[in-house]
Amino acid sequence: MTDVRALVQTVSRASVTVDDEVVGKIEDGLLVLLGVTHDDTPAKAAELARKTYELRILDGETSAADTGAPLLVISQFTLYGDARKGRRPGWSAAAPAEVAEPLVTAYVEALRGRGATVATGRFRAHMLVESVNVGPRTLMLEL
């Protein structure tokens, strides 16, 4: 089983809405969909945060660390969905909420500890995520 993973997209704008309220939004930055599995740790989350922040995916092969680009981080357990055995995905590889939430928080705190501007969604909420992908540039990061 792989470790914590992030789907990273360059965006001109992205937002997340919960119950008709925008709870997070960014412009000209990175939208990060973050998934964690059962044996992930805060150290793994911090390492992936470093990798995300230093990822040279922005214009001119620059990173959010280089440019100060903001990040919008959304917890996304479906990154661990498995549909190899049919049309109905299984979610058993995704960490349960009580394990995942502190790891998502650790990831966000690690980004902020590096100086990143980070907006977030709301854990366990039904979220509407909107984004305008630039490039398009989308990359899956894993440790």
Summary of the structure (lengths in Angstrom):
residues: 143
radius of gyration: 14.5
end to end distance: 11.1
largest distance: 43.2
contacts: 457
relative contact order: 0.31
helix: 28%
strand: 41%
